């Protein structure tokens, strides 16, 4: 890539143990959802963030879906406390089984 080129690097979703992030090719975080372990096989979905320039594109919903998949894949339950996560789970009953 030309260092004088201001074209942003491609974005991708990256799943970590307790977070899902939407990062550019340089690792800069443009959006994320965090779900730290709270013990008893449960996580708390406590934070969802999307950069203002990316809002309205459905990225937060994609973050939550990927987080739900990651949480389910580890056999844990989720306690949503962030307002966006609470709304997301209320409108996605197919993931109700994950809610602690």
N, C-alpha and C positions, 0 to 999 in steps of 0.2 A: 504494500500500500504506500502510496506517495505521502510523505510526511506533511505535505502542504495541502493534501486533500482533506476537506472537512466532512466528507461523507461518513456518517456514523457506521461503526462496525455492526454486523448482523447481531440481532438479539436472539437469545435462546433461554428456555426455562431450564433451571438447574435445581435438582432436588438434593437437599442435604438432610442430615438426620432429623433436625428440628426446624427446618425452614424450606421454603421453595422461593427461589429468586428468579427474576427476569433480568438477565445480564447481557451487556454487550460483549463483543469479542475480547475486550480488554479487562473483563471482570467487574466493570462498573455496574452497580445495582440500580435499576430503574424502577423496580417494583418488587415487593416481597410480602410473604405471609410467614409469620413465625409461630411455632407451636412447641414451646419448651415442655420437657417431661416434668410432670408434677408428682410422680410416684404412682403406685398402685395401677400400673399399666395404662396410665391416662396422660394426655397432653392437654395443655391449655392453648387454644388458638387465641392469642392475645394481641395480635398486631397485623394489620393489612395496610400496605402503602403502595400507591402508584404515583409516579411522577406526574405532575400536572400536565405536561405535554402529551402524555399517553392516556389520559383519562378518557372515558367514553368509548373505548375500543374493546371492552370485554376482558381486559387483562386480569382484573381482580377476580372475576369469575373463573378464569382459567387457573389462576393461582390456587383458589380454594378447591377446585376439582382435583388438581394435582396433589394438593395437601391431603385431601380426603383419601385419595388412592394410596398415598404413601403411608398414612396412618393406618388404613385398613390392612395394607401389606405387612405391617409389623404386628398386627393383632391388638393394637391399642385402641382406646376409646378417646373421644375428644370432648373437651368442655369449651365451647366457644364463648369468649368473653368480649372480644372486639365486636363493635356494633355491626360491621359489615359481615363478619362470620355468622353472627346470630341471624341476620336477615337472610344470608345465603342458605343456611341450613333450613330455615323456615320455608323457603321456596324450592327446595330440592329434597322432597321427602324420600327419594331413593337412597339418600345418605343418612336417614334418621337412625338407622341401626348403629351408627358410629357415636352418636351423642351419649355422653355419660350421664 
